Amino acid sequence: MDLIDTLSPPLPALERPWAHRLRASETLWEIARGVGGGPFHVIHPESFAGNLDGMIAALAAERVPGTVYYGKKANKAAAWLRECARPGAGVDVASVPELVHALGNGLRGESIGVTGAAKPDGLLWLALRHRCLIAVDAADELERVTRLATEIGETAEVLLRVRPPSAPDSRFGFAPDSVTTAVRQCGGPVVLRGFSFHLDGYDPVPRAELAAYLIDLCRDARALGHPASKISIGGGIAVSYVDSDDWVRFESGRNEGWFHAGRNPARTYPYHQSPTGAAMVTAILRHEIDGSPLADRLRASGIELLLEPGRALVDGAGFSVFPVLGCKAAEDHLITTVAGLSMSLSEQWKGSEFLPDPVLVRPNGPDPGDRPVRTIVGGSSCMEYDVLTWRAVELPARPKTGDLLVYPNTAGYQMDKNESGFHQLPLPPKVVLDGDRWHVDTEHPIQEIR
């Protein structure tokens, strides 16, 4: 095993006040006891609602009509869905179970977007029955949508997904030279409402410029008689997990010596970015193209802007808790083992690392003899690679059985993207924090309404 020869600088997470309050309260221990002593996730719908309201307000501030669809793949909890049943909001889904979940939690079909490549007939059928907005990915899918809509006597509301010219090797969307043909194939039971795209990265400028291209596509489609008045610029709204100075300091010195067994990941999420969230939406709308802000072009053309953020809506809205099982020495650092698996911190399973520092929480607070230690964190399976944190992080005391390790801000893609029942372990429950009360997230929370 390689020695960890230097200590990496700290990467404390940017967190919302609710998270600090809960960690310092008896409620966290009440939850831990209530869920049976295993790992669990805490989610905070109020923070989600604030993020959603901020993006809706960003559109309104630029006088651009639009809808913010929550990208449901970011987190499976039902609690978010109820927050999306409001004007200007909706949910983006890509499977039958996701669509059923959204419908079962109060979303109307008109507020649901259906995306994904080569959607099965069952998903298309259900989407057509509920008048969802379908992003069509390819010519053969457009043919199937037309056939199914004709067979069941429904109208298909569609966007045509455009392959970005900057990503010619992407497997998604219509190539630029085939879009015109697809437009001409719409009609009859298929109503062309507009166009969509998705871009990798988190730069507002390419999104604004590609959005301007989609506005032109809408104009051309209207000339052919289609009511094209919507464009979707997908997700990719940036999030910052750590402070700028901490991230620069970390990135400038990052080396294999900071990581157990030299596991320095080749690529990680950019844990500090700017602009983020609603501010990034504003930056997209204010970006000038040929001297005209995108917002002006949208208004002048009568185009509605659709967004599909996932991570940015659950930013600051959840954390994950792992009870400590044991701790042992390993050369010049410790190995802490927690209840649960690294599958519940999904970044590790992309050959990457979730880098914000975990937080040690002790039942009775700090002990007088506590001294800082550095440790990696492993899961409780028998697999060598089941590691939540390969980087040696500094904690204020040696973890011991009965302590909790809290990983902050994990609601976006970390909690349940790769969770598994390996070793027949139950999946960690999601606990919904509602003021000073809590309950376990349920499939259909409509039953909780009194």
BELZIRA-V173059 format. One record per residue. PSI is psi in whole degrees, 0 to 359 (999 if undefined). Layout:
BEGIN
PSI  PSI
END
This chain:
BEGIN
133  143  144  101  343  158  128  152  154  152  68  139  147  124  159  156  325  323  318  316  316  319  331  3  164  340  323  319  327  317  314  317  320  331  3  14  358  185  155  162  143  131  151  89  332  323  319  313  321  319  317  314  323  320  321  320  326  321  314  323  330  7  41  120  143  175  137  109  124  123  94  335  342  330  130  355  144  333  329  327  321  328  341  355  63  162  139  4  163  193  138  125  166  18  163  313  322  318  315  318  316  315  320  347  23  359  134  153  324  344  15  129  140  116  192  157  146  59  136  157  325  321  317  318  312  321  320  319  330  11  40  161  118  124  109  132  338  166  318  329  322  321  319  320  315  315  312  318  321  316  320  0  33  160  131  120  114  153  147  122  126  132  123  134  333  353  64  340  1  145  4  142  169  134  150  324  354  357  316  319  317  320  317  339  346  156  176  238  354  113  118  107  345  210  162  165  164  140  142  164  178  29  126  333  308  328  317  318  323  328  321  323  320  328  317  321  321  318  316  320  323  324  337  4  5  144  54  109  17  141  140  130  15  207  224  24  126  156  143  126  333  166  152  311  320  321  317  317  318  310  326  336  2  134  166  335  348  350  139  132  22  21  63  112  142  332  136  167  145  96  351  133  165  136  165  164  225  328  327  322  316  317  321  314  330  353  131  134  115  41  4  126  147  321  319  318  319  313  315  330  356  40  134  135  127  139  151  54  147  288  318  335  331  9  128  10  19  156  166  141  129  117  140  132  327  171  135  163  147  98  245  18  179  159  115  130  132  159  135  181  156  348  338  7  81  339  328  336  15  20  26  200  134  110  335  139  136  162  129  128  127  147  322  22  187  147  151  327  9  140  144  145  164  139  153  173  123  155  177  12  178  10  131  326  6  80  127  322  107  332  135  112  152  130  156  348  161  122  147  162  132  340  168  142  123  124  117  153  55  5  330  98  347  318  315  13  323  15  145  151  30  144  16  27  139  150  141  133  156  125  123  123  123  93  237  13  164  155  161  134  135  161  316  85  358  332  346  348  132  999
END
